Amino acid sequence: MSGFSRREEGFESKFAFDAEKRFKAEARRNKLLAEWFGSKTKLDSAGIDAYAKELIAHDLKKAGDEDVVGKLAADLKSKGVAVSDKDIRAEMERCLRIAYEAVANGT
C-alpha cells in the first residue's frame, strides 16, 4: 500500500469516526431536549422517553436543525407553553455541548 493510499484510508476512517460521533451527540442532544420539553410541559418519564424517540426520528428525516426547532416550537405552542425560537436554539446549543462531552467521555 502506498503512502498516499494509507493517508487516504486514514482520512476516510476519521471522517467515518467523526460522522458517528456527530450522530451519537445529536441523538443524545435530542434526548436532552426531550427532557427539557418534558419539564416545560409536565410530561412524566414515559412521556419524555416517547417524545425523545419521536424527536430523534423527526431529526433523521431532514438534515439540519431547523426541523427540530420547528417541531419543538409547534409542540410547545400546542401545549400552551410560550418559548421563542431563540430560546429553543440556545437550549439546543447547551444540550449539544453536554452531549458532545458525554460522547467524548464515553458515557
Biopython code that builds the backbone (N, CA, C, O; Angstrom):
import numpy as np
from Bio.PDB.StructureBuilder import StructureBuilder

atoms = [
    (1, "MET", "N", (0.856, -1.171, 0.000)),
    (1, "MET", "CA", (0.000, 0.000, 0.000)),
    (1, "MET", "C", (0.902, 1.234, 0.000)),
    (1, "MET", "O", (1.832, 1.335, 0.801)),
    (2, "SER", "N", (0.626, 2.142, -0.880)),
    (2, "SER", "CA", (1.444, 3.349, -0.987)),
    (2, "SER", "C", (1.114, 4.308, 0.155)),
    (2, "SER", "O", (0.086, 4.179, 0.820)),
    (3, "GLY", "N", (1.996, 5.256, 0.359)),
    (3, "GLY", "CA", (1.776, 6.266, 1.390)),
    (3, "GLY", "C", (0.503, 7.047, 1.148)),
    (3, "GLY", "O", (-0.217, 7.391, 2.085)),
    (4, "PHE", "N", (0.229, 7.326, -0.119)),
    (4, "PHE", "CA", (-0.992, 8.072, -0.461)),
    (4, "PHE", "C", (-2.231, 7.264, -0.099)),
    (4, "PHE", "O", (-3.192, 7.811, 0.441)),
    (5, "SER", "N", (-2.216, 5.967, -0.394)),
    (5, "SER", "CA", (-3.366, 5.116, -0.092)),
    (5, "SER", "C", (-3.610, 5.024, 1.405)),
    (5, "SER", "O", (-4.754, 5.064, 1.857)),
    (6, "ARG", "N", (-2.523, 4.901, 2.179)),
    (6, "ARG", "CA", (-2.681, 4.850, 3.642)),
    (6, "ARG", "C", (-3.237, 6.167, 4.169)),
    (6, "ARG", "O", (-4.083, 6.189, 5.063)),
    (7, "ARG", "N", (-2.750, 7.252, 3.604)),
    (7, "ARG", "CA", (-3.234, 8.571, 4.035)),
    (7, "ARG", "C", (-4.719, 8.726, 3.699)),
    (7, "ARG", "O", (-5.503, 9.207, 4.517)),
    (8, "GLU", "N", (-5.091, 8.316, 2.492)),
    (8, "GLU", "CA", (-6.488, 8.400, 2.086)),
    (8, "GLU", "C", (-7.369, 7.535, 2.994)),
    (8, "GLU", "O", (-8.457, 7.956, 3.388)),
    (9, "GLU", "N", (-6.908, 6.350, 3.319)),
    (9, "GLU", "CA", (-7.646, 5.459, 4.205)),
    (9, "GLU", "C", (-7.787, 6.090, 5.598)),
    (9, "GLU", "O", (-8.831, 5.966, 6.238)),
    (10, "GLY", "N", (-6.747, 6.754, 6.050)),
    (10, "GLY", "CA", (-6.797, 7.435, 7.338)),
    (10, "GLY", "C", (-7.840, 8.543, 7.351)),
    (10, "GLY", "O", (-8.578, 8.696, 8.323)),
    (11, "PHE", "N", (-7.899, 9.312, 6.272)),
    (11, "PHE", "CA", (-8.907, 10.378, 6.172)),
    (11, "PHE", "C", (-10.322, 9.803, 6.157)),
    (11, "PHE", "O", (-11.228, 10.349, 6.786)),
    (12, "GLU", "N", (-10.503, 8.703, 5.438)),
    (12, "GLU", "CA", (-11.819, 8.069, 5.380)),
    (12, "GLU", "C", (-12.234, 7.554, 6.755)),
    (12, "GLU", "O", (-13.390, 7.693, 7.156)),
    (13, "SER", "N", (-11.286, 6.962, 7.471)),
    (13, "SER", "CA", (-11.581, 6.458, 8.814)),
    (13, "SER", "C", (-11.951, 7.592, 9.751)),
    (13, "SER", "O", (-12.890, 7.472, 10.537)),
    (14, "LYS", "N", (-11.214, 8.694, 9.671)),
    (14, "LYS", "CA", (-11.505, 9.848, 10.530)),
    (14, "LYS", "C", (-12.873, 10.429, 10.191)),
    (14, "LYS", "O", (-13.632, 10.795, 11.088)),
    (15, "PHE", "N", (-13.187, 10.514, 8.915)),
    (15, "PHE", "CA", (-14.495, 11.033, 8.502)),
    (15, "PHE", "C", (-15.606, 10.159, 9.075)),
    (15, "PHE", "O", (-16.588, 10.679, 9.605)),
    (16, "ALA", "N", (-15.464, 8.844, 8.976)),
    (16, "ALA", "CA", (-16.479, 7.926, 9.490)),
    (16, "ALA", "C", (-16.594, 8.045, 11.003)),
    (16, "ALA", "O", (-17.701, 8.036, 11.543)),
    (17, "PHE", "N", (-15.461, 8.155, 11.692)),
    (17, "PHE", "CA", (-15.461, 8.315, 13.146)),
    (17, "PHE", "C", (-16.162, 9.598, 13.551)),
    (17, "PHE", "O", (-16.986, 9.597, 14.465)),
    (18, "ASP", "N", (-15.838, 10.698, 12.874)),
    (18, "ASP", "CA", (-16.454, 11.996, 13.182)),
    (18, "ASP", "C", (-17.955, 11.977, 12.910)),
    (18, "ASP", "O", (-18.731, 12.546, 13.678)),
    (19, "ALA", "N", (-18.371, 11.326, 11.822)),
    (19, "ALA", "CA", (-19.791, 11.245, 11.484)),
    (19, "ALA", "C", (-20.547, 10.441, 12.549)),
    (19, "ALA", "O", (-21.655, 10.812, 12.937)),
    (20, "GLU", "N", (-19.958, 9.357, 13.013)),
    (20, "GLU", "CA", (-20.593, 8.545, 14.044)),
    (20, "GLU", "C", (-20.684, 9.323, 15.359)),
    (20, "GLU", "O", (-21.700, 9.263, 16.052)),
    (21, "LYS", "N", (-19.631, 10.043, 15.692)),
    (21, "LYS", "CA", (-19.622, 10.851, 16.910)),
    (21, "LYS", "C", (-20.692, 11.942, 16.836)),
    (21, "LYS", "O", (-21.396, 12.192, 17.814)),
    (22, "ARG", "N", (-20.813, 12.583, 15.686)),
    (22, "ARG", "CA", (-21.818, 13.631, 15.492)),
    (22, "ARG", "C", (-23.238, 13.048, 15.610)),
    (22, "ARG", "O", (-24.112, 13.654, 16.229)),
    (23, "PHE", "N", (-23.457, 11.872, 15.012)),
    (23, "PHE", "CA", (-24.764, 11.219, 15.079)),
    (23, "PHE", "C", (-25.130, 10.900, 16.530)),
    (23, "PHE", "O", (-26.251, 11.171, 16.961)),
    (24, "LYS", "N", (-24.197, 10.329, 17.277)),
    (24, "LYS", "CA", (-24.452, 9.987, 18.676)),
    (24, "LYS", "C", (-24.727, 11.240, 19.503)),
    (24, "LYS", "O", (-25.627, 11.254, 20.342)),
    (25, "ALA", "N", (-23.946, 12.291, 19.259)),
    (25, "ALA", "CA", (-24.131, 13.533, 20.016)),
    (25, "ALA", "C", (-25.486, 14.171, 19.697)),
    (25, "ALA", "O", (-26.154, 14.674, 20.601)),
    (26, "GLU", "N", (-25.893, 14.157, 18.450)),
    (26, "GLU", "CA", (-27.180, 14.750, 18.090)),
    (26, "GLU", "C", (-28.340, 13.939, 18.665)),
    (26, "GLU", "O", (-29.344, 14.512, 19.090)),
    (27, "ALA", "N", (-28.213, 12.618, 18.682)),
    (27, "ALA", "CA", (-29.259, 11.787, 19.280)),
    (27, "ALA", "C", (-29.342, 12.057, 20.781)),
    (27, "ALA", "O", (-30.433, 12.155, 21.342)),
    (28, "ARG", "N", (-28.181, 12.177, 21.423)),
    (28, "ARG", "CA", (-28.165, 12.475, 22.856)),
    (28, "ARG", "C", (-28.721, 13.877, 23.123)),
    (28, "ARG", "O", (-29.444, 14.095, 24.095)),
    (29, "ARG", "N", (-28.373, 14.822, 22.245)),
    (29, "ARG", "CA", (-28.917, 16.176, 22.363)),
    (29, "ARG", "C", (-30.437, 16.141, 22.315)),
    (29, "ARG", "O", (-31.107, 16.817, 23.096)),
    (30, "ASN", "N", (-30.975, 15.353, 21.399)),
    (30, "ASN", "CA", (-32.425, 15.272, 21.261)),
    (30, "ASN", "C", (-33.075, 14.643, 22.491)),
    (30, "ASN", "O", (-34.189, 15.014, 22.861)),
    (31, "LYS", "N", (-32.391, 13.701, 23.122)),
    (31, "LYS", "CA", (-32.906, 13.143, 24.375)),
    (31, "LYS", "C", (-32.923, 14.207, 25.464)),
    (31, "LYS", "O", (-33.881, 14.307, 26.230)),
    (32, "LEU", "N", (-31.862, 14.997, 25.526)),
    (32, "LEU", "CA", (-31.822, 16.091, 26.499)),
    (32, "LEU", "C", (-32.891, 17.133, 26.201)),
    (32, "LEU", "O", (-33.503, 17.679, 27.120)),
    (33, "LEU", "N", (-33.115, 17.409, 24.932)),
    (33, "LEU", "CA", (-34.179, 18.344, 24.558)),
    (33, "LEU", "C", (-35.555, 17.806, 24.953)),
    (33, "LEU", "O", (-36.433, 18.566, 25.362)),
    (34, "ALA", "N", (-35.733, 16.499, 24.828)),
    (34, "ALA", "CA", (-36.998, 15.896, 25.245)),
    (34, "ALA", "C", (-37.200, 16.064, 26.750)),
    (34, "ALA", "O", (-38.317, 16.304, 27.207)),
    (35, "GLU", "N", (-36.119, 15.938, 27.514)),
    (35, "GLU", "CA", (-36.224, 16.161, 28.964)),
    (35, "GLU", "C", (-36.584, 17.618, 29.257)),
    (35, "GLU", "O", (-37.408, 17.897, 30.128)),
    (36, "TRP", "N", (-35.965, 18.539, 28.528)),
    (36, "TRP", "CA", (-36.276, 19.960, 28.677)),
    (36, "TRP", "C", (-37.741, 20.219, 28.325)),
    (36, "TRP", "O", (-38.454, 20.913, 29.050)),
    (37, "PHE", "N", (-38.177, 19.647, 27.195)),
    (37, "PHE", "CA", (-39.575, 19.762, 26.769)),
    (37, "PHE", "C", (-40.496, 19.203, 27.852)),
    (37, "PHE", "O", (-41.519, 19.801, 28.185)),
    (38, "GLY", "N", (-40.120, 18.057, 28.390)),
    (38, "GLY", "CA", (-40.925, 17.430, 29.435)),
    (38, "GLY", "C", (-41.034, 18.283, 30.684)),
    (38, "GLY", "O", (-42.082, 18.314, 31.329)),
    (39, "SER", "N", (-39.949, 18.981, 31.032)),
    (39, "SER", "CA", (-40.002, 19.855, 32.207)),
    (39, "SER", "C", (-40.904, 21.061, 31.959)),
    (39, "SER", "O", (-41.536, 21.566, 32.887)),
    (40, "LYS", "N", (-40.964, 21.519, 30.725)),
    (40, "LYS", "CA", (-41.820, 22.660, 30.374)),
    (40, "LYS", "C", (-43.296, 22.271, 30.289)),
    (40, "LYS", "O", (-44.183, 23.075, 30.573)),
    (41, "THR", "N", (-43.536, 21.019, 29.893)),
    (41, "THR", "CA", (-44.919, 20.586, 29.638)),
    (41, "THR", "C", (-45.427, 19.590, 30.676)),
    (41, "THR", "O", (-46.533, 19.065, 30.553)),
    (42, "LYS", "N", (-44.624, 19.337, 31.683)),
    (42, "LYS", "CA", (-45.010, 18.450, 32.793)),
    (42, "LYS", "C", (-45.274, 17.009, 32.341)),
    (42, "LYS", "O", (-46.206, 16.363, 32.819)),
    (43, "LEU", "N", (-44.440, 16.511, 31.409)),
    (43, "LEU", "CA", (-44.549, 15.116, 30.996)),
    (43, "LEU", "C", (-43.934, 14.215, 32.055)),
    (43, "LEU", "O", (-42.994, 14.609, 32.746)),
    (44, "ASP", "N", (-44.465, 13.010, 32.179)),
    (44, "ASP", "CA", (-43.843, 12.025, 33.061)),
    (44, "ASP", "C", (-42.692, 11.349, 32.314)),
    (44, "ASP", "O", (-42.462, 11.637, 31.140)),
    (45, "SER", "N", (-41.978, 10.464, 32.982)),
    (45, "SER", "CA", (-40.792, 9.858, 32.368)),
    (45, "SER", "C", (-41.129, 9.036, 31.126)),
    (45, "SER", "O", (-40.357, 9.021, 30.167)),
    (46, "ALA", "N", (-42.266, 8.358, 31.136)),
    (46, "ALA", "CA", (-42.679, 7.592, 29.950)),
    (46, "ALA", "C", (-42.970, 8.541, 28.786)),
    (46, "ALA", "O", (-42.615, 8.256, 27.642)),
    (47, "GLY", "N", (-43.616, 9.665, 29.084)),
    (47, "GLY", "CA", (-43.897, 10.656, 28.048)),
    (47, "GLY", "C", (-42.625, 11.273, 27.496)),
    (47, "GLY", "O", (-42.525, 11.527, 26.295)),
    (48, "ILE", "N", (-41.651, 11.515, 28.367)),
    (48, "ILE", "CA", (-40.363, 12.061, 27.929)),
    (48, "ILE", "C", (-39.642, 11.068, 27.031)),
    (48, "ILE", "O", (-39.092, 11.448, 25.998)),
    (49, "ASP", "N", (-39.643, 9.795, 27.421)),
    (49, "ASP", "CA", (-39.000, 8.764, 26.595)),
    (49, "ASP", "C", (-39.657, 8.669, 25.217)),
    (49, "ASP", "O", (-38.973, 8.572, 24.199)),
    (50, "ALA", "N", (-40.983, 8.699, 25.198)),
    (50, "ALA", "CA", (-41.705, 8.637, 23.916)),
    (50, "ALA", "C", (-41.407, 9.866, 23.073)),
    (50, "ALA", "O", (-41.227, 9.757, 21.860)),
    (51, "TYR", "N", (-41.352, 11.035, 23.706)),
    (51, "TYR", "CA", (-41.071, 12.253, 22.950)),
    (51, "TYR", "C", (-39.635, 12.255, 22.436)),
    (51, "TYR", "O", (-39.372, 12.744, 21.337)),
    (52, "ALA", "N", (-38.708, 11.715, 23.216)),
    (52, "ALA", "CA", (-37.315, 11.625, 22.767)),
    (52, "ALA", "C", (-37.228, 10.780, 21.494)),
    (52, "ALA", "O", (-36.552, 11.167, 20.541)),
    (53, "LYS", "N", (-37.895, 9.651, 21.472)),
    (53, "LYS", "CA", (-37.896, 8.786, 20.282)),
    (53, "LYS", "C", (-38.513, 9.514, 19.090)),
    (53, "LYS", "O", (-38.012, 9.433, 17.968)),
    (54, "GLU", "N", (-39.605, 10.223, 19.352)),
    (54, "GLU", "CA", (-40.272, 10.991, 18.296)),
    (54, "GLU", "C", (-39.354, 12.084, 17.742)),
    (54, "GLU", "O", (-39.285, 12.295, 16.531)),
    (55, "LEU", "N", (-38.656, 12.771, 18.637)),
    (55, "LEU", "CA", (-37.761, 13.857, 18.232)),
    (55, "LEU", "C", (-36.566, 13.326, 17.441)),
    (55, "LEU", "O", (-36.161, 13.925, 16.445)),
    (56, "ILE", "N", (-36.006, 12.206, 17.884)),
    (56, "ILE", "CA", (-34.879, 11.598, 17.170)),
    (56, "ILE", "C", (-35.312, 11.160, 15.772)),
    (56, "ILE", "O", (-34.609, 11.413, 14.794)),
    (57, "ALA", "N", (-36.465, 10.507, 15.679)),
    (57, "ALA", "CA", (-36.975, 10.070, 14.372)),
    (57, "ALA", "C", (-37.240, 11.269, 13.468)),
    (57, "ALA", "O", (-36.946, 11.227, 12.273)),
    (58, "HIS", "N", (-37.790, 12.327, 14.032)),
    (58, "HIS", "CA", (-38.071, 13.536, 13.257)),
    (58, "HIS", "C", (-36.778, 14.157, 12.733)),
    (58, "HIS", "O", (-36.720, 14.617, 11.593)),
    (59, "ASP", "N", (-35.755, 14.165, 13.561)),
    (59, "ASP", "CA", (-34.473, 14.758, 13.179)),
    (59, "ASP", "C", (-33.808, 13.995, 12.038)),
    (59, "ASP", "O", (-33.070, 14.586, 11.249)),
    (60, "LEU", "N", (-34.056, 12.708, 11.943)),
    (60, "LEU", "CA", (-33.439, 11.890, 10.889)),
    (60, "LEU", "C", (-34.064, 12.122, 9.515)),
    (60, "LEU", "O", (-33.465, 11.771, 8.498)),
    (61, "LYS", "N", (-35.247, 12.701, 9.474)),
    (61, "LYS", "CA", (-35.956, 12.899, 8.212)),
    (61, "LYS", "C", (-35.333, 13.981, 7.345)),
    (61, "LYS", "O", (-35.395, 13.906, 6.118)),
    (62, "LYS", "N", (-34.737, 14.980, 7.969)),
    (62, "LYS", "CA", (-34.243, 16.138, 7.228)),
    (62, "LYS", "C", (-32.936, 16.624, 7.853)),
    (62, "LYS", "O", (-32.806, 16.676, 9.076)),
    (63, "ALA", "N", (-31.985, 16.972, 7.017)),
    (63, "ALA", "CA", (-30.697, 17.466, 7.509)),
    (63, "ALA", "C", (-30.864, 18.840, 8.144)),
    (63, "ALA", "O", (-31.731, 19.623, 7.755)),
    (64, "GLY", "N", (-30.023, 19.111, 9.117)),
    (64, "GLY", "CA", (-30.053, 20.425, 9.762)),
    (64, "GLY", "C", (-30.897, 20.420, 11.015)),
    (64, "GLY", "O", (-31.554, 19.431, 11.341)),
    (65, "ASP", "N", (-30.869, 21.536, 11.707)),
    (65, "ASP", "CA", (-31.559, 21.648, 12.985)),
    (65, "ASP", "C", (-32.890, 22.376, 12.913)),
    (65, "ASP", "O", (-33.665, 22.338, 13.869)),
    (66, "GLU", "N", (-33.168, 23.033, 11.808)),
    (66, "GLU", "CA", (-34.386, 23.839, 11.723)),
    (66, "GLU", "C", (-35.649, 23.006, 11.882)),
    (66, "GLU", "O", (-36.642, 23.488, 12.427)),
    (67, "ASP", "N", (-35.625, 21.769, 11.417)),
    (67, "ASP", "CA", (-36.799, 20.916, 11.579)),
    (67, "ASP", "C", (-37.048, 20.602, 13.051)),
    (67, "ASP", "O", (-38.195, 20.512, 13.487)),
    (68, "VAL", "N", (-35.974, 20.437, 13.812)),
    (68, "VAL", "CA", (-36.110, 20.172, 15.251)),
    (68, "VAL", "C", (-36.623, 21.422, 15.965)),
    (68, "VAL", "O", (-37.501, 21.336, 16.823)),
    (69, "VAL", "N", (-36.074, 22.578, 15.609)),
    (69, "VAL", "CA", (-36.551, 23.839, 16.196)),
    (69, "VAL", "C", (-38.041, 23.999, 15.910)),
    (69, "VAL", "O", (-38.816, 24.326, 16.808)),
    (70, "GLY", "N", (-38.437, 23.771, 14.674)),
    (70, "GLY", "CA", (-39.837, 23.905, 14.290)),
    (70, "GLY", "C", (-40.749, 22.950, 15.036)),
    (70, "GLY", "O", (-41.834, 23.330, 15.475)),
    (71, "LYS", "N", (-40.308, 21.714, 15.178)),
    (71, "LYS", "CA", (-41.117, 20.724, 15.898)),
    (71, "LYS", "C", (-41.258, 21.114, 17.356)),
    (71, "LYS", "O", (-42.361, 21.103, 17.903)),
    (72, "LEU", "N", (-40.142, 21.461, 17.989)),
    (72, "LEU", "CA", (-40.215, 21.863, 19.399)),
    (72, "LEU", "C", (-41.127, 23.078, 19.576)),
    (72, "LEU", "O", (-41.954, 23.114, 20.487)),
    (73, "ALA", "N", (-40.970, 24.066, 18.702)),
    (73, "ALA", "CA", (-41.789, 25.280, 18.799)),
    (73, "ALA", "C", (-43.274, 24.944, 18.654)),
    (73, "ALA", "O", (-44.101, 25.410, 19.437)),
    (74, "ALA", "N", (-43.601, 24.140, 17.658)),
    (74, "ALA", "CA", (-45.006, 23.774, 17.425)),
    (74, "ALA", "C", (-45.564, 22.946, 18.580)),
    (74, "ALA", "O", (-46.692, 23.165, 19.019)),
    (75, "ASP", "N", (-44.768, 21.996, 19.068)),
    (75, "ASP", "CA", (-45.243, 21.139, 20.154)),
    (75, "ASP", "C", (-45.394, 21.923, 21.461)),
    (75, "ASP", "O", (-46.336, 21.699, 22.221)),
    (76, "LEU", "N", (-44.466, 22.838, 21.714)),
    (76, "LEU", "CA", (-44.588, 23.675, 22.909)),
    (76, "LEU", "C", (-45.828, 24.568, 22.808)),
    (76, "LEU", "O", (-46.577, 24.719, 23.774)),
    (77, "LYS", "N", (-46.031, 25.150, 21.635)),
    (77, "LYS", "CA", (-47.199, 26.022, 21.429)),
    (77, "LYS", "C", (-48.498, 25.239, 21.623)),
    (77, "LYS", "O", (-49.452, 25.740, 22.218)),
    (78, "SER", "N", (-48.522, 24.000, 21.111)),
    (78, "SER", "CA", (-49.742, 23.189, 21.250)),
    (78, "SER", "C", (-50.033, 22.832, 22.701)),
    (78, "SER", "O", (-51.170, 22.524, 23.056)),
    (79, "LYS", "N", (-48.998, 22.873, 23.537)),
    (79, "LYS", "CA", (-49.173, 22.599, 24.969)),
    (79, "LYS", "C", (-49.400, 23.876, 25.765)),
    (79, "LYS", "O", (-49.531, 23.836, 26.988)),
    (80, "GLY", "N", (-49.447, 25.024, 25.061)),
    (80, "GLY", "CA", (-49.695, 26.291, 25.728)),
    (80, "GLY", "C", (-48.471, 26.894, 26.400)),
    (80, "GLY", "O", (-48.595, 27.717, 27.307)),
    (81, "VAL", "N", (-47.282, 26.481, 25.951)),
    (81, "VAL", "CA", (-46.028, 26.983, 26.528)),
    (81, "VAL", "C", (-45.381, 27.924, 25.515)),
    (81, "VAL", "O", (-45.093, 27.534, 24.384)),
    (82, "ALA", "N", (-45.162, 29.151, 25.934)),
    (82, "ALA", "CA", (-44.563, 30.156, 25.050)),
    (82, "ALA", "C", (-43.049, 30.173, 25.238)),
    (82, "ALA", "O", (-42.543, 30.567, 26.289)),
    (83, "VAL", "N", (-42.333, 29.735, 24.195)),
    (83, "VAL", "CA", (-40.872, 29.757, 24.183)),
    (83, "VAL", "C", (-40.450, 30.247, 22.803)),
    (83, "VAL", "O", (-40.938, 29.750, 21.788)),
    (84, "SER", "N", (-39.548, 31.217, 22.766)),
    (84, "SER", "CA", (-39.112, 31.759, 21.482)),
    (84, "SER", "C", (-38.166, 30.799, 20.765)),
    (84, "SER", "O", (-37.528, 29.952, 21.391)),
    (85, "ASP", "N", (-38.085, 30.945, 19.448)),
    (85, "ASP", "CA", (-37.135, 30.152, 18.671)),
    (85, "ASP", "C", (-35.708, 30.398, 19.153)),
    (85, "ASP", "O", (-34.883, 29.484, 19.162)),
    (86, "LYS", "N", (-35.427, 31.630, 19.552)),
    (86, "LYS", "CA", (-34.093, 31.968, 20.069)),
    (86, "LYS", "C", (-33.781, 31.147, 21.328)),
    (86, "LYS", "O", (-32.678, 30.622, 21.477)),
    (87, "ASP", "N", (-34.751, 31.045, 22.219)),
    (87, "ASP", "CA", (-34.557, 30.268, 23.440)),
    (87, "ASP", "C", (-34.425, 28.776, 23.132)),
    (87, "ASP", "O", (-33.650, 28.074, 23.781)),
    (88, "ILE", "N", (-35.172, 28.297, 22.151)),
    (88, "ILE", "CA", (-35.064, 26.889, 21.747)),
    (88, "ILE", "C", (-33.665, 26.624, 21.191)),
    (88, "ILE", "O", (-33.040, 25.622, 21.540)),
    (89, "ARG", "N", (-33.173, 27.507, 20.337)),
    (89, "ARG", "CA", (-31.827, 27.338, 19.779)),
    (89, "ARG", "C", (-30.754, 27.384, 20.867)),
    (89, "ARG", "O", (-29.784, 26.627, 20.821)),
    (90, "ALA", "N", (-30.931, 28.267, 21.838)),
    (90, "ALA", "CA", (-29.976, 28.352, 22.941)),
    (90, "ALA", "C", (-29.969, 27.044, 23.742)),
    (90, "ALA", "O", (-28.910, 26.557, 24.137)),
    (91, "GLU", "N", (-31.146, 26.488, 23.972)),
    (91, "GLU", "CA", (-31.227, 25.214, 24.690)),
    (91, "GLU", "C", (-30.621, 24.086, 23.863)),
    (91, "GLU", "O", (-29.977, 23.189, 24.408)),
    (92, "MET", "N", (-30.827, 24.130, 22.555)),
    (92, "MET", "CA", (-30.221, 23.120, 21.677)),
    (92, "MET", "C", (-28.698, 23.179, 21.756)),
    (92, "MET", "O", (-28.041, 22.139, 21.815)),
    (93, "GLU", "N", (-28.137, 24.373, 21.758)),
    (93, "GLU", "CA", (-26.683, 24.538, 21.867)),
    (93, "GLU", "C", (-26.181, 24.005, 23.200)),
    (93, "GLU", "O", (-25.171, 23.304, 23.254)),
    (94, "ARG", "N", (-26.886, 24.337, 24.269)),
    (94, "ARG", "CA", (-26.499, 23.860, 25.590)),
    (94, "ARG", "C", (-26.524, 22.331, 25.642)),
    (94, "ARG", "O", (-25.589, 21.703, 26.138)),
    (95, "CYS", "N", (-27.588, 21.752, 25.131)),
    (95, "CYS", "CA", (-27.725, 20.295, 25.123)),
    (95, "CYS", "C", (-26.663, 19.638, 24.235)),
    (95, "CYS", "O", (-26.147, 18.572, 24.568)),
    (96, "LEU", "N", (-26.343, 20.269, 23.120)),
    (96, "LEU", "CA", (-25.337, 19.707, 22.225)),
    (96, "LEU", "C", (-23.958, 19.709, 22.884)),
    (96, "LEU", "O", (-23.200, 18.749, 22.740)),
    (97, "ARG", "N", (-23.632, 20.780, 23.602)),
    (97, "ARG", "CA", (-22.343, 20.812, 24.319)),
    (97, "ARG", "C", (-22.262, 19.677, 25.336)),
    (97, "ARG", "O", (-21.246, 18.989, 25.432)),
    (98, "ILE", "N", (-23.334, 19.490, 26.090)),
    (98, "ILE", "CA", (-23.377, 18.410, 27.078)),
    (98, "ILE", "C", (-23.260, 17.059, 26.383)),
    (98, "ILE", "O", (-22.538, 16.178, 26.848)),
    (99, "ALA", "N", (-23.967, 16.898, 25.273)),
    (99, "ALA", "CA", (-23.963, 15.627, 24.547)),
    (99, "ALA", "C", (-22.584, 15.309, 23.987)),
    (99, "ALA", "O", (-22.123, 14.173, 24.103)),
    (100, "TYR", "N", (-21.908, 16.299, 23.374)),
    (100, "TYR", "CA", (-20.569, 16.052, 22.835)),
    (100, "TYR", "C", (-19.601, 15.678, 23.943)),
    (100, "TYR", "O", (-18.747, 14.811, 23.757)),
    (101, "GLU", "N", (-19.726, 16.318, 25.084)),
    (101, "GLU", "CA", (-18.853, 15.988, 26.213)),
    (101, "GLU", "C", (-19.087, 14.567, 26.677)),
    (101, "GLU", "O", (-18.136, 13.837, 26.959)),
    (102, "ALA", "N", (-20.346, 14.169, 26.759)),
    (102, "ALA", "CA", (-20.685, 12.808, 27.179)),
    (102, "ALA", "C", (-20.168, 11.778, 26.177)),
    (102, "ALA", "O", (-19.630, 10.744, 26.574)),
    (103, "VAL", "N", (-20.327, 12.051, 24.896)),
    (103, "VAL", "CA", (-19.850, 11.131, 23.858)),
    (103, "VAL", "C", (-18.328, 11.030, 23.907)),
    (103, "VAL", "O", (-17.770, 9.940, 23.780)),
    (104, "ALA", "N", (-17.668, 12.152, 24.089)),
    (104, "ALA", "CA", (-16.203, 12.159, 24.169)),
    (104, "ALA", "C", (-15.704, 11.366, 25.372)),
    (104, "ALA", "O", (-14.654, 10.725, 25.309)),
    (105, "ASN", "N", (-16.463, 11.412, 26.475)),
    (105, "ASN", "CA", (-16.085, 10.694, 27.687)),
    (105, "ASN", "C", (-16.564, 9.245, 27.692)),
    (105, "ASN", "O", (-16.240, 8.479, 28.599)),
    (106, "GLY", "N", (-17.335, 8.876, 26.675)),
    (106, "GLY", "CA", (-17.828, 7.504, 26.579)),
    (106, "GLY", "C", (-18.939, 7.183, 27.554)),
    (106, "GLY", "O", (-19.156, 6.025, 27.910)),
    (107, "THR", "N", (-19.645, 8.223, 27.986)),
    (107, "THR", "CA", (-20.745, 7.974, 28.936)),
    (107, "THR", "C", (-22.082, 8.145, 28.290)),
    (107, "THR", "O", (-23.110, 7.973, 28.944)),
]
sb = StructureBuilder()
sb.init_structure("model")
sb.init_model(0)
sb.init_chain("A")
sb.init_seg("    ")
for serial, (resi, resn, name, xyz) in enumerate(atoms, 1):
    if name == "N":
        sb.init_residue(resn, " ", resi, " ")
    sb.init_atom(name, np.array(xyz, "f"), 0.0, 1.0, " ", f" {name:<3s}", serial, name[0])
structure = sb.get_structure()
